[in-house]
Amino acid sequence: MSEISARDLFGKGEDAHIRELRHELHRHAELEFDLPETKAIVEDELCRIGIPYTEKYARCSVVGYINYGADPERAPSVGAPGHVYTLAFRADMDALPITEKSGVPFASIHPGIMHACGHDTHTAMLLGAAGVLKKLEADGALGHLRIKLIFQPNEEGEETGSQVMIDNGVLDDVDVIYGQHIDMDTPTGTVLWIKGPAMAACHSYNITFHGKKSHATQPQEGHDAIAMAIKACQDIYLMRAREINPFTPVIVSVGSIHGGSAHNIICDEVELKISTRFFHDDVETLLNARIHEICENAAAELSGSVEVEDAASTYAVNNDPAVAELARKAAQKITTEDKIREMHMCMGSEDFSCFQRVRPGAFFHLGGACPEKGCVGAVHNEKVVIDEDAFLTGSMLFVQLALDMADSLRR
């Protein structure tokens, strides 16, 4: 492993620039694949640094190339003649449909849209690393290692942004991939790592019950869609409690129910949104079959019908043990041992898992909470404030991973 520490490559100037980038990204929060302002910020910074990039892998995606040579888009795939070992770093860019109430001076300028999950910090940290990596390329410190910077749209939306980029070939020449996520349950600058299962898989559903309107005083003339939805909710929660081993990590949550227009009309249509989280494929098979069955039975009992549509879905994050161990060793070079912790499996989901189904990868978390400075709140909350003192650690960890990987290729 490299004896160079990324700590020696970052100073106050780099730290301040990462924060400035984060402020710009936070102000211009955008959703899903519709990220024109975010994309422009990323591309302007890559141009300033001198890093070539492409937009070809998905709408409003950006992929930068470091140490690729003259024609990066023609790089041979893994296993093909002439392939050069390639390390990828990924940052997601999209925000959430939340009205910001954080009180920060760089709050979102777009009503109803906020970076409440920290994707602006992920992008800023990778851009901060990019500037240093470009200098290392010029100095020859990367050797023959190629680095791909993946700026991904739509991690939060129902169409998985990572899978779109994979389908369009973003990992064809990549040997290993890393990503990170800010963590608001952990003190600032703490690096959380884990081997094996890390974050849960997600399978969500959009369900619509169809009934028949009637006057509330003549319920026998109608088919009550609200009653269908209520029965389905109760039976789904009962299924979770009584048909699955209580020691199995699984969550079934009804997050949204909408229907009806007046107190004196039997409702004829109700929309239900359900999210399930789990780690094992057999659990998903059971949940999927039973949710369909329960909803169909609830509709049939009340003379209605139902449509069950698959919504957001992604796999469990499962860190390659050897790749995760490299991240732990890299963290030891940039911070103190008390700032490195083994994380627990969590029930949150991340579409970084799609990358891991194609290439070995590891996903680590970075603490961003500091109550003394008012940096508190859960992610996906309109008042969350992230401690910017964490960002330098995230950027340094990307750079240290690259240094260590380049050194190992020389041996």
Backbone hydrogen bonds in HBPLUS format (Angstrom, degrees):
<---DONOR---> <-ACCEPTOR-->    atom                        ^
c    i                          cat <-CA-CA->   ^        H-A-AA   ^      H-
h    n   atom  resd res      DA  || num        DHA   H-A  angle D-A-AA Bond
n    s   type  num  typ     dist DA aas  dist angle  dist       angle   num
A0008-ASP N   A0005-SER O   3.04 MM   3  5.83 155.4  2.10 120.0 125.1     1
A0009-LEU N   A0006-ALA O   2.97 MM   3  5.16 158.4  2.01 108.7 115.9     2
A0015-ASP N   A0011-GLY O   3.09 MM   4  6.34 163.7  2.11 151.9 156.9     3
A0016-ALA N   A0012-LYS O   2.91 MM   4  6.05 165.0  1.93 149.6 153.2     4
A0017-HIS N   A0013-GLY O   3.01 MM   4  6.18 152.5  2.09 143.7 151.5     5
A0018-ILE N   A0014-GLU O   2.97 MM   4  6.21 157.8  2.02 152.7 157.7     6
A0019-ARG N   A0015-ASP O   3.19 MM   4  6.48 158.3  2.24 148.3 153.7     7
A0020-GLU N   A0016-ALA O   2.98 MM   4  6.27 154.0  2.05 145.5 152.9     8
A0021-LEU N   A0017-HIS O   2.92 MM   4  6.17 161.6  1.95 153.1 157.4     9
A0022-ARG N   A0018-ILE O   2.95 MM   4  6.18 156.9  2.00 145.8 152.6    10
A0023-HIS N   A0019-ARG O   2.94 MM   4  6.23 153.8  2.01 149.2 155.6    11
A0024-GLU N   A0020-GLU O   3.12 MM   4  6.43 160.4  2.16 150.9 155.0    12
A0025-LEU N   A0021-LEU O   2.96 MM   4  6.22 165.7  1.98 155.4 159.5    13
A0026-HIS N   A0022-ARG O   2.80 MM   4  5.95 157.5  1.85 151.0 157.7    14
A0027-ARG N   A0023-HIS O   2.94 MM   4  6.15 158.6  1.98 149.2 154.3    15
A0028-HIS N   A0024-GLU O   3.21 MM   4  6.39 150.4  2.31 144.5 151.7    16
A0109-ILE N   A0027-ARG O   2.84 MM  82  5.45 168.3  1.85 146.5 143.3    17
A0095-ALA N   A0030-GLU O   2.72 MM  65  5.46 160.7  1.76 165.2 169.8    18
A0034-ASP N   A0031-LEU O   2.87 MM   3  5.65 144.9  1.99 149.8 155.5    19
A0154-ASN N   A0032-GLU O   3.13 MM 122  3.93 136.2  2.33 123.5 115.6    20
A0039-LYS N   A0035-LEU O   2.87 MM   4  5.89 167.5  1.88 157.9 161.9    21
A0040-ALA N   A0036-PRO O   3.06 MM   4  6.16 151.0  2.15 137.0 144.6    22
A0041-ILE N   A0037-GLU O   3.08 MM   4  6.39 152.4  2.16 146.2 152.6    23
A0042-VAL N   A0038-THR O   3.07 MM   4  6.41 163.6  2.10 156.1 159.9    24
A0043-GLU N   A0039-LYS O   2.87 MM   4  6.06 168.1  1.88 155.0 158.6    25
A0044-ASP N   A0040-ALA O   2.86 MM   4  5.89 157.3  1.91 146.0 152.4    26
A0045-GLU N   A0041-ILE O   3.14 MM   4  6.29 155.1  2.20 143.3 149.5    27
A0046-LEU N   A0042-VAL O   2.99 MM   4  6.29 158.1  2.04 150.9 157.2    28
A0047-CYS N   A0043-GLU O   2.89 MM   4  6.06 158.8  1.93 149.1 155.0    29
A0048-ARG N   A0044-ASP O   2.94 MM   4  6.15 153.7  2.01 142.4 149.9    30
A0049-ILE N   A0045-GLU O   2.99 MM   4  6.23 154.5  2.06 147.8 154.0    31
A0050-GLY N   A0046-LEU O   2.84 MM   4  5.97 140.0  2.00 141.5 153.4    32
A0051-ILE N   A0046-LEU O   2.86 MM   5  5.09 166.9  1.88 148.6 148.4    33
A0065-TYR N   A0052-PRO O   2.94 MM  13  5.71 152.9  2.02 160.4 161.1    34
A0054-THR N   A0063-VAL O   2.90 MM   9  5.36 144.1  2.03 139.3 150.4    35
A0063-VAL N   A0054-THR O   2.98 MM   9  5.36 152.5  2.05 153.6 160.1    36
A0061-SER N   A0058-ALA O   3.06 MM   3  5.19 143.3  2.20 134.6 125.4    37
A0062-VAL N   A0151-PHE O   3.18 MM  89  5.11 165.8  2.20 144.9 148.2    38
A0151-PHE N   A0062-VAL O   2.83 MM  89  5.11 159.8  1.87 174.0 178.2    39
A0064-GLY N   A0149-LEU O   2.86 MM  85  4.80 149.3  1.95 136.9 143.2    40
A0149-LEU N   A0064-GLY O   2.90 MM  85  4.80 169.8  1.92 138.3 141.8    41
A0066-ILE N   A0147-ILE O   2.93 MM  81  5.06 155.5  1.99 160.2 161.1    42
A0147-ILE N   A0066-ILE O   3.01 MM  81  5.06 168.4  2.02 150.5 151.4    43
A0074-ARG N   A0071-ASP O   3.12 MM   3  5.82 165.7  2.14 122.8 126.8    44
A0075-ALA N   A0072-PRO O   3.25 MM   3  5.46 151.2  2.34 118.6 115.9    45
A0080-ALA N   A0077-SER O   2.98 MM   3  5.40 163.4  2.01 132.5 135.8    46
A0078-VAL N   A0172-ASP O   2.91 MM  94  6.32 163.9  1.94 151.9 147.5    47
A0083-HIS N   A0080-ALA O   3.13 MM   3  5.70 150.4  2.22 142.5 140.3    48
A0146-ARG N   A0085-TYR O   3.07 MM  61  6.28 174.7  2.07 161.2 162.1    49
A0175-ASP N   A0086-THR O   2.90 MM  89  5.34 164.3  1.92 140.6 145.9    50
A0087-LEU N   A0146-ARG O   2.84 MM  59  6.17 166.8  1.85 158.2 156.3    51
A0148-LYS N   A0087-LEU O   2.84 MM  61  6.21 156.1  1.89 147.4 154.7    52
A0088-ALA N   A0176-VAL O   2.92 MM  88  6.25 162.2  1.95 156.0 161.6    53
A0178-TYR N   A0088-ALA O   2.93 MM  90  6.35 153.0  2.00 150.7 157.5    54
A0089-PHE N   A0148-LYS O   2.92 MM  59  6.34 158.2  1.97 167.4 172.7    55
A0150-ILE N   A0089-PHE O   2.77 MM  61  5.97 175.5  1.77 171.2 170.9    56
A0090-ARG N   A0178-TYR O   2.97 MM  88  6.35 152.0  2.05 160.0 168.8    57
A0091-ALA N   A0150-ILE O   2.82 MM  59  6.23 156.8  1.87 168.0 172.2    58
A0152-GLN N   A0091-ALA O   2.81 MM  61  6.12 157.4  1.86 153.4 159.9    59
A0093-MET N   A0152-GLN O   2.88 MM  59  5.91 142.7  2.02 173.2 168.1    60
A0096-LEU N   A0114-MET O   2.88 MM  18  5.44 168.5  1.89 146.2 149.9    61
A0098-ILE N   A0096-LEU O   2.83 MM   2  5.54 134.0  2.05 108.2  93.9    62
A0114-MET N   A0096-LEU O   2.94 MM  18  5.44 162.0  1.97 155.5 161.5    63
A0101-LYS N   A0382-GLU O   2.75 MM 281  5.18 161.2  1.79 142.5 140.2    64
A0113-ILE N   A0110-HIS O   3.16 MM   3  5.72 147.7  2.27 145.8 142.1    65
A0380-HIS N   A0116-ALA O   2.75 MM 264  4.81 164.2  1.77 125.8 131.3    66
A0121-THR N   A0118-GLY O   2.95 MM   3  5.19 125.9  2.25 101.4 115.3    67
A0122-HIS N   A0118-GLY O   3.09 MM   4  6.51 152.4  2.17 149.5 157.5    68
A0123-THR N   A0119-HIS O   3.04 MM   4  6.24 163.6  2.07 148.5 151.8    69
A0124-ALA N   A0120-ASP O   3.02 MM   4  6.14 159.8  2.06 142.0 148.0    70
A0125-MET N   A0121-THR O   2.90 MM   4  6.00 159.5  1.94 149.7 154.9    71
A0126-LEU N   A0122-HIS O   3.08 MM   4  6.31 154.6  2.15 144.8 151.4    72
A0127-LEU N   A0123-THR O   2.95 MM   4  6.18 156.2  2.01 148.8 155.8    73
A0128-GLY N   A0124-ALA O   2.84 MM   4  6.05 150.6  1.93 144.8 153.4    74
A0129-ALA N   A0125-MET O   2.98 MM   4  6.24 150.5  2.07 141.4 148.8    75
A0130-ALA N   A0126-LEU O   2.87 MM   4  6.06 145.2  1.99 140.8 151.2    76
A0131-GLY N   A0127-LEU O   3.30 MM   4  6.64 150.3  2.40 149.8 153.0    77
A0133-LEU N   A0129-ALA O   2.88 MM   4  6.09 164.0  1.90 159.2 164.6    78
A0134-LYS N   A0130-ALA O   2.91 MM   4  6.06 151.2  1.99 148.7 155.5    79
A0135-LYS N   A0131-GLY O   3.38 MM   4  6.64 149.7  2.48 136.2 143.1    80
A0136-LEU N   A0132-VAL O   3.01 MM   4  6.36 152.8  2.09 149.1 157.2    81
A0137-GLU N   A0133-LEU O   2.88 MM   4  6.17 147.0  1.98 145.6 154.7    82
A0138-ALA N   A0134-LYS O   3.09 MM   4  6.41 158.4  2.14 145.4 150.1    83
A0139-ASP N   A0135-LYS O   3.00 MM   4  6.29 143.4  2.14 142.7 153.0    84
A0141-ALA N   A0136-LEU O   2.92 MM   5  5.11 136.9  2.11 155.0 154.8    85
A0140-GLY N   A0137-GLU O   3.08 MM   3  5.16 154.6  2.15 103.6 111.6    86
A0143-GLY N   A0140-GLY O   3.30 MM   3  5.66 164.1  2.33 109.6 114.3    87
A0145-LEU N   A0142-LEU O   2.97 MM   3  5.57 152.6  2.05 147.5 145.6    88
A0161-GLY N   A0154-ASN O   2.90 MM   7  4.68 150.6  1.99 153.0 145.3    89
A0164-VAL N   A0160-THR O   3.22 MM   4  6.57 155.2  2.28 151.4 158.2    90
A0165-MET N   A0161-GLY O   3.15 MM   4  6.44 161.2  2.19 150.9 155.1    91
A0166-ILE N   A0162-SER O   2.90 MM   4  6.16 153.8  1.97 148.4 156.4    92
A0167-ASP N   A0163-GLN O   2.84 MM   4  6.00 165.4  1.86 152.4 155.9    93
A0168-ASN N   A0164-VAL O   3.14 MM   4  6.36 134.3  2.36 137.5 149.2    94
A0168-ASN N   A0165-MET O   3.22 MM   3  5.08 130.1  2.48  90.8 103.9    95
A0170-VAL N   A0165-MET O   3.02 MM   5  5.56 168.3  2.04 146.5 145.4    96
A0169-GLY N   A0166-ILE O   2.87 MM   3  5.11 163.1  1.90 113.3 116.3    97
A0172-ASP N   A0169-GLY O   3.15 MM   3  5.23 166.8  2.17 111.0 114.9    98
A0174-VAL N   A0171-LEU O   3.09 MM   3  4.89 162.6  2.12 105.6 111.1    99
A0177-ILE N   A0360-PRO O   3.09 MM 183  6.57 151.1  2.18 146.0 154.9   100
A0362-ALA N   A0177-ILE O   3.11 MM 185  6.74 143.7  2.24 150.9 161.8   101
A0179-GLY N   A0362-ALA O   3.18 MM 183  6.66 145.8  2.30 150.1 155.4   102
A0364-PHE N   A0179-GLY O   3.08 MM 185  6.55 155.7  2.14 152.4 150.2   103
A0181-HIS N   A0364-PHE O   3.02 MM 183  6.57 135.7  2.22 143.2 156.1   104
A0366-LEU N   A0181-HIS O   2.86 MM 185  6.06 153.0  1.93 148.6 151.6   105
A0183-ASP N   A0366-LEU O   2.74 MM 183  5.48 147.8  1.84 144.5 140.8   106
A0368-GLY N   A0183-ASP O   2.91 MM 185  5.67 148.4  2.01 150.7 144.6   107
A0369-ALA N   A0186-THR O   3.08 MM 183  5.74 157.2  2.14 158.0 156.4   108
A0190-THR N   A0187-PRO O   3.21 MM   3  5.99 160.1  2.25 144.5 144.8   109
A0188-THR N   A0369-ALA O   3.02 MM 181  5.13 134.3  2.24 145.7 138.3   110
A0189-GLY N   A0367-GLY O   2.92 MM 178  5.12 146.2  2.03 136.7 125.7   111
A0367-GLY N   A0190-THR O   2.78 MM 177  4.81 165.3  1.80 143.5 148.6   112
A0191-VAL N   A0339-LYS O   2.74 MM 148  6.16 156.8  1.79 171.6 170.1   113
A0341-ARG N   A0191-VAL O   2.94 MM 150  6.26 166.8  1.96 159.9 163.8   114
A0192-LEU N   A0365-HIS O   2.77 MM 173  4.87 177.7  1.77 149.0 149.7   115
A0365-HIS N   A0192-LEU O   2.98 MM 173  4.87 160.1  2.02 138.8 144.6   116
A0193-TRP N   A0341-ARG O   3.00 MM 148  6.48 156.8  2.05 157.1 164.5   117
A0343-MET N   A0193-TRP O   2.85 MM 150  5.54 153.8  1.92 135.4 144.3   118
A0196-GLY N   A0319-ASN O   2.90 MM 123  4.61 150.8  1.99 134.2 134.9   119
A0319-ASN N   A0196-GLY O   2.80 MM 123  4.61 143.7  1.93 134.1 122.0   120
A0198-ALA N   A0317-VAL O   2.79 MM 119  5.41 164.6  1.81 161.4 156.9   121
A0346-CYS N   A0198-ALA O   2.92 MM 148  6.35 160.7  1.96 152.3 156.0   122
A0199-MET N   A0317-VAL O   3.43 MM 118  4.87 158.7  2.48 120.8 126.4   123
A0317-VAL N   A0199-MET O   2.91 MM 118  4.87 139.0  2.08 124.8 137.1   124
A0200-ALA N   A0346-CYS O   3.14 MM 146  6.50 130.8  2.39 143.8 157.6   125
A0200-ALA N   A0348-GLY O   2.94 MM 148  5.76 119.5  2.31 152.6 158.3   126
A0201-ALA N   A0278-PHE O   2.62 MM  77  5.27 159.3  1.66 178.1 171.4   127
A0278-PHE N   A0201-ALA O   3.18 MM  77  5.27 148.3  2.28 129.2 137.0   128
A0202-CYS N   A0314-THR O   2.89 MM 112  5.18 159.0  1.94 137.1 143.7   129
A0314-THR N   A0202-CYS O   2.78 MM 112  5.18 153.3  1.85 141.6 147.4   130
A0203-HIS N   A0276-THR O   3.04 MM  73  5.30 157.5  2.10 144.0 148.4   131
A0276-THR N   A0203-HIS O   2.97 MM  73  5.30 145.9  2.09 132.3 143.1   132
A0204-SER N   A0312-ALA O   2.75 MM 108  5.20 152.3  1.83 167.2 172.1   133
A0311-ALA N   A0204-SER O   2.78 MM 107  5.05 171.7  1.79 135.6 132.6   134
A0205-TYR N   A0274-ILE O   2.78 MM  69  5.16 155.0  1.84 151.4 157.4   135
A0274-ILE N   A0205-TYR O   3.02 MM  69  5.16 158.6  2.07 142.0 148.9   136
A0206-ASN N   A0309-GLU O   2.82 MM 103  5.11 166.7  1.84 155.8 160.3   137
A0309-GLU N   A0206-ASN O   2.86 MM 103  5.11 164.5  1.89 151.0 154.8   138
A0207-ILE N   A0272-LEU O   2.74 MM  65  4.91 173.3  1.75 162.6 162.5   139
A0272-LEU N   A0207-ILE O   2.69 MM  65  4.91 163.9  1.72 154.5 158.8   140
A0208-THR N   A0307-GLU O   2.92 MM  99  5.23 162.0  1.96 151.1 157.2   141
A0307-GLU N   A0208-THR O   2.93 MM  99  5.23 152.6  2.00 143.2 152.3   142
A0209-PHE N   A0270-VAL O   2.86 MM  61  5.24 160.7  1.89 157.2 160.3   143
A0270-VAL N   A0209-PHE O   3.10 MM  61  5.24 152.8  2.18 138.8 146.3   144
A0210-HIS N   A0305-SER O   2.78 MM  95  5.17 172.8  1.79 151.8 152.0   145
A0305-SER N   A0210-HIS O   3.01 MM  95  5.17 154.6  2.08 142.9 150.2   146
A0211-GLY N   A0268-ASP O   2.68 MM  57  4.17 170.0  1.69 128.3 128.0   147
A0212-LYS N   A0223-HIS O   2.93 MM  11  4.62 155.9  1.99 122.2 127.2   148
A0223-HIS N   A0212-LYS O   2.98 MM  11  4.62 158.3  2.03 120.7 126.2   149
A0266-ILE N   A0214-SER O   2.80 MM  52  5.17 171.1  1.81 158.4 160.0   150
A0218-GLN N   A0215-HIS O   2.81 MM   3  5.26 161.6  1.84 117.7 124.1   151
A0216-ALA N   A0264-ASN O   2.95 MM  48  4.61 157.7  2.00 119.8 115.9   152
A0221-GLU N   A0218-GLN O   2.96 MM   3  5.71 163.1  1.99 122.6 127.9   153
A0222-GLY N   A0219-PRO O   3.06 MM   3  5.35 157.9  2.11 109.0 116.1   154
A0228-MET N   A0224-ASP O   3.21 MM   4  6.57 149.6  2.30 141.3 149.7   155
A0225-ALA N   A0267-CYS O   3.05 MM  42  5.65 173.4  2.06 146.0 145.0   156
A0229-ALA N   A0225-ALA O   3.02 MM   4  6.29 160.9  2.06 148.2 152.2   157
A0230-ILE N   A0226-ILE O   2.92 MM   4  6.16 162.5  1.95 154.9 159.7   158
A0231-LYS N   A0227-ALA O   3.00 MM   4  6.10 164.4  2.02 147.0 151.3   159
A0232-ALA N   A0228-MET O   2.96 MM   4  6.17 159.1  2.00 148.6 154.8   160
A0233-CYS N   A0229-ALA O   2.91 MM   4  6.16 161.2  1.95 151.4 156.0   161
A0234-GLN N   A0230-ILE O   3.02 MM   4  6.26 168.8  2.03 154.5 157.0   162
A0235-ASP N   A0231-LYS O   2.96 MM   4  6.14 163.8  1.99 152.4 157.0   163
A0236-ILE N   A0232-ALA O   2.85 MM   4  5.97 151.2  1.94 150.1 158.1   164
A0237-TYR N   A0233-CYS O   3.03 MM   4  6.25 165.0  2.05 153.9 157.2   165
A0238-LEU N   A0234-GLN O   2.98 MM   4  6.16 150.3  2.07 142.4 151.4   166
A0239-MET N   A0235-ASP O   2.86 MM   4  5.99 153.0  1.93 140.9 148.3   167
A0240-ARG N   A0236-ILE O   3.04 MM   4  6.36 157.4  2.09 147.5 152.6   168
A0241-ALA N   A0237-TYR O   3.10 MM   4  6.34 150.8  2.19 140.9 148.6   169
A0242-ARG N   A0238-LEU O   2.89 MM   4  5.98 143.0  2.02 151.5 161.3   170
A0243-GLU N   A0239-MET O   2.85 MM   4  5.24 147.1  1.95 149.1 149.9   171
A0248-THR N   A0245-ASN O   2.89 MM   3  5.41 166.4  1.91 123.6 127.2   172
A0251-ILE N   A0277-ARG O   2.88 MM  26  4.97 155.4  1.94 139.2 143.8   173
A0277-ARG N   A0251-ILE O   2.85 MM  26  4.97 152.3  1.92 140.7 146.5   174
A0253-SER N   A0275-SER O   2.88 MM  22  5.32 168.5  1.89 159.9 163.8   175
A0275-SER N   A0253-SER O   2.84 MM  22  5.32 164.7  1.86 157.9 162.5   176
A0255-GLY N   A0273-LYS O   2.91 MM  18  5.69 145.2  2.04 146.6 157.2   177
A0273-LYS N   A0256-SER O   2.90 MM  17  5.01 156.6  1.95 145.4 144.7   178
A0258-HIS N   A0271-GLU O   2.87 MM  13  5.19 158.3  1.91 149.6 156.6   179
A0271-GLU N   A0258-HIS O   2.74 MM  13  5.19 158.8  1.79 156.3 160.8   180
A0283-VAL N   A0280-HIS O   3.15 MM   3  5.47 130.5  2.41 104.2 116.3   181
A0284-GLU N   A0280-HIS O   3.28 MM   4  6.72 155.7  2.34 148.2 154.8   182
A0285-THR N   A0281-ASP O   2.98 MM   4  6.29 155.8  2.04 149.3 155.9   183
A0286-LEU N   A0282-ASP O   3.12 MM   4  6.34 158.3  2.17 141.8 146.6   184
A0287-LEU N   A0283-VAL O   2.89 MM   4  6.13 175.4  1.89 159.3 160.4   185
A0288-ASN N   A0284-GLU O   2.85 MM   4  5.88 168.7  1.86 154.0 157.6   186
A0289-ALA N   A0285-THR O   3.12 MM   4  6.21 165.7  2.14 145.2 149.1   187
A0290-ARG N   A0286-LEU O   2.96 MM   4  6.11 168.7  1.97 158.8 162.1   188
A0291-ILE N   A0287-LEU O   2.87 MM   4  5.92 162.2  1.91 154.5 159.2   189
A0292-HIS N   A0288-ASN O   3.26 MM   4  6.35 167.4  2.27 145.8 149.2   190
A0293-GLU N   A0289-ALA O   3.02 MM   4  6.20 162.2  2.06 145.2 150.8   191
A0294-ILE N   A0290-ARG O   2.76 MM   4  5.84 170.2  1.77 155.3 157.8   192
A0295-CYS N   A0291-ILE O   3.09 MM   4  6.12 166.0  2.12 147.5 151.4   193
A0296-GLU N   A0292-HIS O   3.02 MM   4  6.17 160.1  2.06 149.7 155.5   194
A0297-ASN N   A0293-GLU O   2.92 MM   4  6.10 158.7  1.97 151.2 157.2   195
A0298-ALA N   A0294-ILE O   2.93 MM   4  6.10 159.2  1.97 148.8 154.6   196
A0299-ALA N   A0295-CYS O   3.06 MM   4  6.24 159.0  2.11 146.9 151.9   197
A0300-ALA N   A0296-GLU O   2.97 MM   4  6.11 162.2  2.00 146.6 152.1   198
A0301-GLU N   A0297-ASN O   2.94 MM   4  6.07 161.2  1.98 153.5 157.3   199
A0302-LEU N   A0299-ALA O   3.22 MM   3  5.49 136.8  2.42 102.4 113.5   200
A0304-GLY N   A0299-ALA O   2.73 MM   5  4.69 167.0  1.75 148.1 143.7   201
A0303-SER N   A0300-ALA O   3.09 MM   3  4.94 161.3  2.12 111.2 109.6   202
A0320-ASP N   A0361-GLY O   3.00 MM  41  5.71 165.7  2.02 163.7 164.0   203
A0324-ALA N   A0320-ASP O   2.84 MM   4  5.99 160.7  1.88 163.2 169.1   204
A0325-GLU N   A0321-PRO O   2.97 MM   4  6.10 149.9  2.06 142.9 151.0   205
A0326-LEU N   A0322-ALA O   3.18 MM   4  6.47 146.5  2.30 140.5 148.2   206
A0327-ALA N   A0323-VAL O   3.32 MM   4  6.68 147.1  2.43 139.4 147.5   207
A0327-ALA N   A0324-ALA O   3.10 MM   3  5.11 119.9  2.48  94.2 108.9   208
A0328-ARG N   A0324-ALA O   3.06 MM   4  6.45 152.4  2.14 147.7 155.2   209
A0329-LYS N   A0325-GLU O   3.01 MM   4  6.29 161.2  2.04 151.3 155.6   210
A0330-ALA N   A0326-LEU O   2.92 MM   4  6.09 151.1  2.00 143.2 151.6   211
A0331-ALA N   A0327-ALA O   2.94 MM   4  6.14 153.7  2.01 146.5 153.3   212
A0332-GLN N   A0328-ARG O   3.18 MM   4  6.50 142.7  2.32 142.2 151.5   213
A0333-LYS N   A0330-ALA O   3.04 MM   3  5.43 146.8  2.16 107.1 116.7   214
A0334-ILE N   A0331-ALA O   3.13 MM   3  5.39 153.0  2.21 106.6 114.5   215
A0335-THR N   A0331-ALA O   3.10 MM   4  6.11 135.8  2.30 157.0 166.1   216
A0339-LYS N   A0336-THR O   2.90 MM   3  5.48 158.5  1.95 117.8 125.0   217
A0340-ILE N   A0337-GLU O   3.13 MM   3  5.38 161.4  2.16 115.0 115.9   218
A0353-SER N   A0350-GLU O   3.26 MM   3  6.26 172.5  2.26 122.5 124.5   219
A0354-CYS N   A0351-ASP O   3.10 MM   3  5.59 154.2  2.17 109.8 115.6   220
A0355-PHE N   A0352-PHE O   2.97 MM   3  5.46 127.8  2.25 111.2 123.4   221
A0356-GLN N   A0352-PHE O   3.36 MM   4  6.81 149.7  2.45 143.8 152.3   222
A0357-ARG N   A0354-CYS O   3.23 MM   3  5.28 144.5  2.36  97.6 107.5   223
A0358-VAL N   A0355-PHE O   3.03 MM   3  5.46 154.6  2.09 109.7 117.8   224
A0359-ARG N   A0355-PHE O   2.96 MM   4  6.18 164.2  1.98 159.1 164.1   225
A0387-ASP N   A0368-GLY O   2.98 MM  19  5.08 173.7  1.98 143.9 144.0   226
A0370-CYS N   A0375-CYS O   2.88 MM   5  4.88 160.3  1.92 136.2 142.8   227
A0373-LYS N   A0370-CYS O   2.97 MM   3  5.68 148.7  2.07 121.6 129.5   228
A0375-CYS N   A0370-CYS O   3.08 MM   5  4.88 153.2  2.15 139.0 130.6   229
A0374-GLY N   A0371-PRO O   2.97 MM   3  4.82 160.7  2.01 103.7 109.7   230
A0385-VAL N   A0376-VAL O   3.10 MM   9  5.64 159.1  2.14 154.0 160.5   231
A0384-VAL N   A0381-ASN O   3.32 MM   3  5.60 173.9  2.32 115.2 116.5   232
A0390-ALA N   A0387-ASP O   3.22 MM   3  6.08 168.6  2.23 120.5 123.6   233
A0391-PHE N   A0388-GLU O   3.25 MM   3  5.60 153.3  2.32 109.0 115.3   234
A0393-THR N   A0390-ALA O   3.15 MM   3  5.67 125.7  2.46 111.0 123.4   235
A0394-GLY N   A0390-ALA O   3.40 MM   4  6.79 155.4  2.47 149.4 156.1   236
A0395-SER N   A0391-PHE O   3.04 MM   4  6.39 161.9  2.07 159.1 163.2   237
A0396-MET N   A0392-LEU O   2.90 MM   4  6.03 163.8  1.92 150.9 155.9   238
A0397-LEU N   A0393-THR O   2.96 MM   4  6.10 150.4  2.05 146.7 154.3   239
A0398-PHE N   A0394-GLY O   3.36 MM   4  6.66 156.7  2.42 145.0 149.3   240
A0399-VAL N   A0395-SER O   3.22 MM   4  6.54 164.1  2.25 150.5 154.4   241
A0400-GLN N   A0396-MET O   2.78 MM   4  6.01 160.6  1.82 154.6 160.3   242
A0401-LEU N   A0397-LEU O   3.00 MM   4  6.12 158.6  2.05 147.7 152.9   243
A0402-ALA N   A0398-PHE O   3.16 MM   4  6.47 154.3  2.22 145.9 152.5   244
A0403-LEU N   A0399-VAL O   2.93 MM   4  6.24 160.4  1.97 153.5 158.8   245
A0404-ASP N   A0400-GLN O   2.90 MM   4  6.06 167.5  1.91 154.6 157.7   246
A0405-MET N   A0401-LEU O   2.91 MM   4  6.02 155.5  1.97 144.4 151.7   247
A0406-ALA N   A0402-ALA O   2.89 MM   4  6.03 163.8  1.91 151.6 156.0   248
A0407-ASP N   A0403-LEU O   2.98 MM   4  6.17 155.7  2.04 146.3 153.0   249
A0408-SER N   A0404-ASP O   2.95 MM   4  6.18 154.9  2.01 145.5 152.1   250
A0409-LEU N   A0405-MET O   3.10 MM   4  6.36 144.1  2.24 145.2 154.3   251
A0410-ARG N   A0407-ASP O   3.13 MM   3  5.28 137.9  2.32  99.0 110.7   252
A0411-ARG N   A0408-SER O   3.31 MM   3  5.39 146.0  2.43  97.9 107.0   253
